Amino acid sequence: MISVRIRKRYPPARESAGFVLDVEFQSIAGITVLFGPSGSGKTLTLDSIAGFVRPDEGRILLEDSILFDGAAKIHLPPQARRCGYVFQNYALFPHMTIRENLAFAADRIPRLERHRRVNEMLERFRLTEFAGRRPHEVSGGQKQRCSIARALIVEPRVLLLDEPATGLDAPLRQELYSILRQVRQEFKIPILMVTHDLDECFALGDEMLILRMGKIVQSGLPARVVEQPANADVAKLLGIYNLLPVEIRALDPGRNSSRYRYGNHELAGPYFPGRLLGDRVLLCVRPDQLRAVAREDVRPMNAIPARLMRVEERHSSVRLEFSDNVTVDMPREEFERQKHTKEWMIQFPISGVRVL
């Protein structure tokens, strides 16, 4: 297990704003994903754990070893921490072969054991036939596998990955995911992974930490975080919700129902615990929860009129952007049948929506 409680402050300078990293969390064996926008402190957190950055205060405990303690003035150097680090740009030595890169990382291991472990890693990560090539002579996926093998060759107690899928195409990305699942199963160590990709959180994450402006604003299982964002800021960071300003007009806990006003329209919804009549809140609803239909003589239930502003093509669906910042996801086949529609209605679900 790794336990992290650190604070690092960068004061404002002439051409840069100030920044404070202030995080506290624990991670056990498995993959913990650090999710958030650029500049939120994700890589800085990894660098602090690895020893490349010295926090101003706090404590980092890995198993029974203190890596950093601000009060006791303990700050182990990176080489003494046994942290494996996979950098975003791989950081392989360009003048060395794949085999030499691995051997260099294991230079403190006795020679015979080092030779055995290098061969084991080359075989495990399917690099044996490329062992004599230099990094510029292999593919991005092979460089990525070499980078992970190099990080693991010294049997680290924690593995740190900074956006490991950056620059990989879809097949290589899936290959990487398979490798990381294998590493999780075989090495049984905490793995901390920085990512901007929500799909990666679901594909790999056992735990999800959402960072914003240097702080952890929500944590938990990826599915739970996505289904129940803690506040509007988290919902915005996830980027998968409509956040619509509404006013609560009626609440009926006995019937598990409510009425809320959006613009000039009143809609039905579930009961919202802890809310009062007249509260102005944000309705949190995913684009795939909404349904866009043609406006005909019979008006659909629980719907509002809207003007289609933009259509965005996706892999198997289209994203429809309507007036008033309402976004709807629709299967492509369904849109093809309705694409000449002039007047649209957006149908809201009566259950499954939340307010923040």
Phi, psi and omega per residue, in radians:
M1 nan 2.532 3.028
I2 -2.075 2.340 3.129
S3 -2.077 2.193 -3.041
V4 -2.195 2.223 2.992
R5 -2.505 1.767 -3.021
I6 -2.396 2.699 3.041
R7 -2.420 2.242 3.126
K8 -2.370 2.184 -3.076
R9 -2.011 2.314 3.013
Y10 -2.006 1.940 -3.101
P11 -1.207 2.708 3.096
P12 -1.094 2.500 3.097
A13 -2.094 -3.076 -3.037
R14 -1.033 -0.715 -3.083
E15 -2.114 0.412 3.108
S16 -2.620 2.536 3.117
A17 -1.379 2.775 3.074
G18 -1.277 2.828 3.133
F19 -2.638 2.440 3.090
V20 -2.239 2.126 2.996
L21 -1.656 2.152 -3.108
D22 -2.489 1.612 -3.039
V23 -2.256 2.659 3.061
E24 -2.575 2.190 3.123
F25 -2.852 2.908 3.018
Q26 -2.223 2.595 3.128
S27 -2.446 2.312 3.095
I28 -1.848 -3.019 3.136
A29 -0.985 2.356 -3.043
G30 2.224 -3.105 -3.058
I31 -1.837 2.095 3.026
T32 -1.859 2.126 -3.118
V33 -1.709 2.349 3.037
L34 -1.758 1.931 -3.022
F35 -2.008 2.421 3.105
G36 2.880 3.007 -3.117
P37 -1.278 2.909 3.054
S38 -1.025 2.430 3.114
G39 1.473 0.168 -3.113
S40 -1.565 -0.157 3.071
G41 1.885 0.206 -3.088
K42 -1.162 -0.960 -3.131
T43 -1.166 -0.604 3.094
L44 -1.069 -0.628 3.079
T45 -1.117 -0.809 3.100
L46 -1.066 -0.766 -3.112
D47 -1.111 -0.583 3.103
S48 -1.207 -0.700 3.112
I49 -1.154 -0.713 -3.109
A50 -1.274 -0.310 3.138
G51 1.703 0.073 3.120
F52 -1.353 -0.391 3.100
V53 -2.191 2.384 3.098
R54 -1.747 2.000 3.107
P55 -1.114 2.828 3.090
D56 -1.340 -0.596 -3.128
E57 -2.764 2.911 3.105
G58 2.063 -2.795 -3.061
R59 -2.713 2.408 3.027
I60 -2.185 2.069 -3.101
L61 -2.090 2.156 3.114
L62 -2.040 1.969 -2.996
E63 0.954 -2.045 -3.129
D64 -1.871 0.290 -3.100
S65 -1.930 2.371 3.061
I66 -1.545 2.011 3.092
L67 -1.503 -0.604 3.139
F68 -2.623 2.395 3.019
D69 -2.572 1.887 -3.078
G70 -1.096 -0.719 -3.099
A71 -1.188 -0.666 -3.130
A72 -1.554 -0.008 3.139
K73 1.020 0.739 3.063
I74 -1.784 2.231 3.086
H75 -2.608 1.607 -3.115
L76 -1.169 2.475 3.067
P77 -1.190 2.757 -3.080
P78 -0.931 -0.717 -3.063
Q79 -1.190 -0.258 -3.136
A80 -1.708 0.008 -3.011
R81 -1.662 -0.320 -3.070
R82 0.966 0.851 3.039
C83 -1.864 2.142 3.009
G84 -1.445 2.347 -3.059
Y85 -2.267 2.141 3.041
V86 -1.861 1.923 -3.045
F87 -1.411 2.782 -3.104
Q88 -1.085 -0.595 -3.115
N89 -1.791 0.341 3.105
Y90 1.283 -0.734 3.105
A91 1.001 0.631 3.040
L92 -1.402 2.585 3.111
F93 -1.286 2.059 -3.019
P94 -1.176 -0.436 -3.093
H95 -1.529 -0.071 -3.124
M96 -1.842 2.657 3.024
T97 -1.303 3.003 3.083
I98 -1.015 -0.785 3.126
R99 -1.079 -0.754 -3.105
E100 -1.183 -0.583 3.064
N101 -1.074 -0.753 3.129
L102 -1.195 -0.736 -3.125
A103 -1.124 -0.649 3.131
F104 -1.110 -0.704 3.132
A105 -1.143 -0.437 -3.101
A106 -1.822 0.427 -3.004
D107 -1.158 -0.302 3.123
R108 -1.530 -0.112 3.107
I109 -1.496 2.438 3.103
P110 -0.887 2.575 -2.914
R111 -0.964 -0.869 -3.098
L112 -1.130 -0.738 3.113
E113 -1.163 -0.659 3.108
R114 -1.070 -0.779 3.140
H115 -1.080 -0.752 3.126
R116 -1.108 -0.745 -3.065
R117 -1.245 -0.628 3.083
V118 -1.084 -0.798 3.122
N119 -1.093 -0.676 3.133
E120 -1.097 -0.757 -3.122
M121 -1.218 -0.676 3.089
L122 -1.049 -0.717 -3.135
E123 -1.269 -0.758 -3.086
R124 -1.076 -0.659 -3.094
F125 -1.782 0.321 3.030
R126 0.955 0.895 -3.118
L127 -2.086 0.034 -3.018
T128 -1.006 -0.778 -3.080
E129 -1.296 -0.149 3.104
F130 -1.949 0.167 -2.991
A131 -1.049 -0.506 -3.111
G132 -1.569 0.008 -3.138
R133 -1.610 2.693 3.069
R134 -1.570 2.833 -3.049
P135 -0.923 -0.648 -3.104
H136 -1.282 -0.133 -3.128
E137 -1.755 0.082 3.138
V138 -2.157 2.920 -3.095
S139 -1.345 2.964 3.103
G140 -1.078 -0.682 3.109
G141 -1.141 -0.670 3.113
Q142 -1.205 -0.656 3.056
K143 -1.112 -0.693 3.136
Q144 -1.121 -0.760 3.123
R145 -1.112 -0.674 3.102
C146 -1.124 -0.708 3.140
S147 -1.097 -0.734 3.117
I148 -1.196 -0.740 3.116
A149 -1.068 -0.722 3.129
R150 -1.098 -0.690 3.141
A151 -1.175 -0.512 -3.054
L152 -1.641 -0.209 -2.993
I153 -1.142 -0.455 -3.135
V154 -1.610 0.219 3.140
E155 0.925 1.132 -3.101
P156 -1.198 2.828 3.103
R157 -1.622 -0.209 3.048
V158 -2.650 2.517 3.121
L159 -2.009 2.239 -3.126
L160 -1.984 2.250 -3.117
L161 -2.224 2.151 -3.133
D162 -1.803 1.711 -3.136
E163 0.825 1.088 -3.020
P164 -1.162 -0.336 -3.095
A165 -1.621 0.052 -3.132
T166 -1.026 2.242 3.066
G167 1.457 -0.005 -3.139
L168 -1.622 2.441 3.068
D169 -1.340 3.071 -3.005
A170 -1.009 -0.828 3.133
P171 -1.096 -0.728 3.134
L172 -1.180 -0.583 3.106
R173 -1.111 -0.756 3.117
Q174 -1.152 -0.622 3.081
E175 -1.115 -0.736 3.107
L176 -1.067 -0.767 3.137
Y177 -1.034 -0.710 3.130
S178 -1.107 -0.710 3.125
I179 -1.122 -0.758 -3.112
L180 -1.184 -0.603 3.041
R181 -1.119 -0.673 3.102
Q182 -1.118 -0.772 3.122
V183 -1.079 -0.756 3.133
R184 -1.028 -0.726 -3.085
Q185 -1.285 -0.684 -2.999
E186 -1.521 -0.577 -2.989
F187 -1.695 -0.387 3.038
K188 0.932 0.796 3.106
I189 -2.195 2.767 3.033
P190 -1.101 2.375 3.094
I191 -2.160 2.097 3.112
L192 -1.899 2.160 -3.041
M193 -2.236 2.190 3.051
V194 -1.487 2.358 3.086
T195 -2.680 2.680 2.961
H196 -1.805 -0.077 -2.929
D197 -1.752 2.011 -3.121
L198 -1.133 -0.589 3.112
D199 -1.099 -0.614 3.096
E200 -1.132 -0.630 3.107
C201 -1.030 -0.742 -3.136
F202 -1.295 -0.646 -3.084
A203 -1.209 -0.569 -2.978
L204 -2.189 -0.476 -2.911
G205 -1.306 2.253 2.915
D206 -1.538 -0.506 3.120
E207 -2.468 2.609 -3.088
M208 -2.257 2.216 3.047
L209 -1.981 2.144 3.112
I210 -1.741 2.115 -3.141
L211 -1.850 2.445 3.057
R212 -2.547 2.130 3.090
M213 0.912 0.769 3.032
G214 1.453 0.065 -3.126
K215 -2.221 2.647 3.022
I216 -1.464 2.004 -3.077
V217 -1.706 -0.261 3.035
Q218 -2.894 2.606 3.080
S219 -2.530 2.785 3.124
G220 2.582 -3.017 3.054
L221 -1.071 2.432 -3.116
P222 -0.917 -0.775 -3.112
A223 -1.099 -0.689 -3.126
R224 -1.203 -0.714 3.126
V225 -1.079 -0.772 -3.108
V226 -1.203 -0.670 -3.132
E227 -1.285 -0.517 -3.067
Q228 -2.332 1.209 3.081
P229 -1.031 2.433 -3.015
A230 -1.192 -0.557 -3.097
N231 -2.776 3.137 -3.092
A232 -1.113 -0.627 3.137
D233 -1.072 -0.753 3.120
V234 -1.138 -0.763 3.129
A235 -1.030 -0.688 3.111
K236 -1.166 -0.712 3.131
L237 -1.109 -0.649 3.130
L238 -1.168 -0.533 3.039
G239 1.216 0.384 -3.080
I240 -2.159 0.261 -3.080
Y241 -2.206 2.574 2.786
N242 -1.439 2.331 3.055
L243 -2.081 1.804 -2.969
L244 -1.998 2.233 -3.137
P245 -1.240 2.151 -3.134
V246 -2.336 2.836 3.055
E247 -2.081 2.274 -3.139
I248 -1.334 2.178 -3.059
R249 -1.896 -0.439 3.131
A250 -2.715 2.568 3.122
L251 -2.409 2.283 3.139
D252 -2.405 1.584 -3.106
P253 -1.110 -0.546 -3.135
G254 -1.090 -0.642 3.132
R255 -1.747 0.098 -3.106
N256 0.877 0.906 -3.082
S257 -2.480 2.874 3.093
S258 -2.666 2.954 2.953
R259 -2.255 2.403 3.096
Y260 -2.410 2.650 -3.125
R261 -1.827 2.224 3.019
Y262 -2.095 1.982 -3.028
G263 1.092 -2.138 3.125
N264 -1.773 0.253 -3.025
H265 -2.111 2.449 3.103
E266 -1.863 2.306 -3.044
L267 -2.224 2.759 3.094
A268 -1.639 2.564 3.113
G269 -2.641 -3.105 3.094
P270 -1.317 2.954 3.048
Y271 -1.219 2.352 -3.131
F272 -1.868 1.737 -3.114
P273 -1.047 2.504 3.067
G274 1.385 0.086 -3.140
R275 -1.864 2.751 -3.116
L276 -2.107 2.766 3.062
L277 -1.035 2.364 3.137
G278 1.574 -0.155 3.102
D279 -1.058 2.377 3.041
R280 -1.797 2.046 -3.011
V281 -2.371 3.114 3.069
L282 -1.855 2.153 3.037
L283 -1.344 2.213 -3.074
C284 -1.886 1.892 -3.064
V285 -2.501 2.272 -3.115
R286 -1.291 2.624 3.102
P287 -0.995 -0.554 -3.134
D288 -1.361 -0.183 3.081
Q289 -1.460 -0.332 -3.134
L290 -1.590 2.710 3.110
R291 -2.244 2.215 3.080
A292 -1.742 2.213 -3.117
V293 -2.332 2.754 3.109
A294 -1.209 2.430 3.102
R295 -1.417 2.051 -3.107
E296 -2.081 -2.912 -3.121
D297 -1.098 -0.643 3.126
V298 -1.683 2.046 -3.100
R299 -1.339 2.282 3.123
P300 -1.150 2.700 -3.140
M301 -1.202 2.529 3.017
N302 0.924 0.891 -3.047
A303 -2.347 2.770 3.083
I304 -2.246 2.622 3.062
P305 -1.300 2.632 -3.132
A306 -2.682 2.727 3.133
R307 -1.894 2.211 -3.136
L308 -1.289 2.179 -3.084
M309 -1.820 -0.613 -3.013
R310 -2.770 2.564 3.081
V311 -2.107 2.222 3.138
E312 -2.035 2.134 -3.134
E313 -1.311 2.428 3.062
R314 -2.250 -3.107 -3.027
H315 -1.019 -0.947 -3.103
S316 -2.226 0.231 -3.103
S317 -2.621 3.103 3.007
V318 -2.197 2.586 3.053
R319 -1.843 2.128 -3.113
L320 -1.792 2.141 3.109
E321 -1.824 2.054 -3.083
F322 -1.817 3.011 3.043
S323 -1.056 2.782 -3.134
D324 1.132 0.424 3.018
N325 1.077 0.620 3.064
V326 -1.756 2.263 -3.115
T327 -2.060 2.365 -3.111
V328 -2.265 2.342 3.008
D329 -1.690 2.337 -3.086
M330 -2.395 2.409 3.035
P331 -0.978 2.473 -3.065
R332 -1.037 -0.708 -3.124
E333 -1.062 -0.700 3.139
E334 -1.167 -0.695 3.130
F335 -1.152 -0.676 3.138
E336 -1.025 -0.601 3.127
R337 -1.268 -0.378 -3.028
Q338 -2.091 0.137 -2.963
K339 -1.136 -0.306 3.118
H340 -1.631 0.151 3.137
T341 -1.114 2.355 3.126
K342 -1.632 -0.697 -3.098
E343 -2.066 2.204 -3.051
W344 -1.979 2.686 2.952
M345 -2.171 2.439 3.082
I346 -1.898 2.090 -3.084
Q347 -1.667 2.207 -3.121
F348 -1.682 2.460 3.079
P349 -1.239 2.567 3.106
I350 -1.446 -0.403 3.087
S351 -2.186 2.891 3.035
G352 1.545 -0.049 3.094
V353 -1.739 2.784 -3.140
R354 -2.282 2.854 3.002
V355 -2.126 2.526 -3.115
L356 -2.155 nan nan
